[in-house]
Amino acid sequence: MTETENSPTSTVSLPSFEEAEGLGPQDAEFVRDLVGVLTKHGNLDRFGLCLLHDHFPLGPGEVLVETNDPRTRTLHAQVEKAGQTRHAKASQWRFLRHAQRSPGAELKGDPYQVIMLCDPLKDLCPGRERTG
């Protein structure tokens, strides 16, 4: 199973970017706890945080795909059908509550939903040099 097949559409809507609340002083203890868990599992330099928000709704079976162009220093995201995209390297995930898990994810035990894929086919993922 590719990561795109484990990408159910969430049943809980996200706030718009303008409505989403970023990290603030009230989150200091949460961040310290999260840093502790990431450190404990050797993942402090592997994972971070992103602000979950919607710019527009995604339909069932849709996922965002990111590409970037290091020469122009631009990042692009577009919607693709998860089952039809050639891009299979997830770059962002959303944690799921038990009630939000799809039947397949529940059986597999995955507590997350893939929300963005990166396009490694064009060598445009972060950290990769573009060839040609």
N, C-alpha and C positions, 0 to 999 in steps of 0.2 A: 504494500500500500504506500503510495506517495503521500507526501505531506498535504498535497492539494485535496486528496480524497478525505482527509480528516479536517475539513473546513466547513462545519455547519454554519448556517446563518443564525446569528444570535437572536433569541426571543426577547431580550431586554435591550431597548433602544439606548443609544448613547446621546449625551448632550451635544449640541453644536459646539464648535470650537469657541465661539464667543461666550457660551454659557459654562463651559468646562472650567473647573477650578484647578489651577496649578498648585504645585508644592508651595507651602508657606511655613512659617515658624511653628504652626500647630502640628506639623508633620515630622518634626525633628525626631521624636522617639520612634515613630514608624520607620523612618529612613535608617536610624541606627540599628533597629532590629533587622531590617532587610539586609543591610550591609553585613551584619553578623551571620545571617543565614547564608548569604552568597559566599562569604569568606569560609565558613565551615565546609561548604561543598566545593571549594576551589573555583567558584564561578564569578568572583568579583570583577575580573577583567573580561568576562564573557557576556554578561547581561547587565542591563540597566533598566531605566524606567522610560515610559513614554506616556503622554497624556492621551487617554482614550477619549475620542470625540468623533463626531460625524460631520462631514462636509456635505454629504448626500447619502441617501439610503442605498444599500447594496441589496440586490435581489437574491432569492434562493440560489445557492450554488455559484455565486459570484465572489471574486476575491480581488483585492488591489494588487497590482504588480508594479514594483518600482524599478526604474532604470536611472542611471546617471551618466553624465558626460563629464569626465574629469577635465577635459580641455576647456570647456565653457563653464565648468563648475556649476552645473545645473542638475537638479533632481526632478524626475518626472514620475507620476503615478497614473496608472490607467486601470480601468475595470476590465477583467476578463472572466470568462466562465471557468470555474475551477477544474472541471472535468475535461476542458479542451485546451487549457494553457500548456505550453511547453515548459514553462518556468516552474521549477519544483523546489527551489531552495527558500524555505521560509525565513523571513527576517523580523517579523513581529508576530506576537502571540497575545491572546487575551485569556486570562484565567476565567474558568467557568465555575459557577455554583453547581452543586450536584443536580439540581432541578433543571439546569440549562443544557446538560449534556445530551447529545443525540444518542439514540440507541446503540449505534456502533461505537461511539466514544465511551459510552458507559461500560460496555462489555470489555473494551480495551483498557479502560481505566484512565484515559487521557483527561487531565483536568484543565485542558486549554483548547483554544480555538485558534487556528492560523488566520491572521487578519491581513497579512501582507507577504507577498513573495518577492524575491529579488531575481532579476534576470541575469543569470550567470552565462547564458549562451552568447551574449554579445560582449562579454568581458566588461560589463558596466556596473558590476556590484562594487560596493565600497571596498577599497583595499586592493583592487585588481587594476593592473595597468592595461590600458587599451592597446591592442595590437593593430598594425596596419595603418 
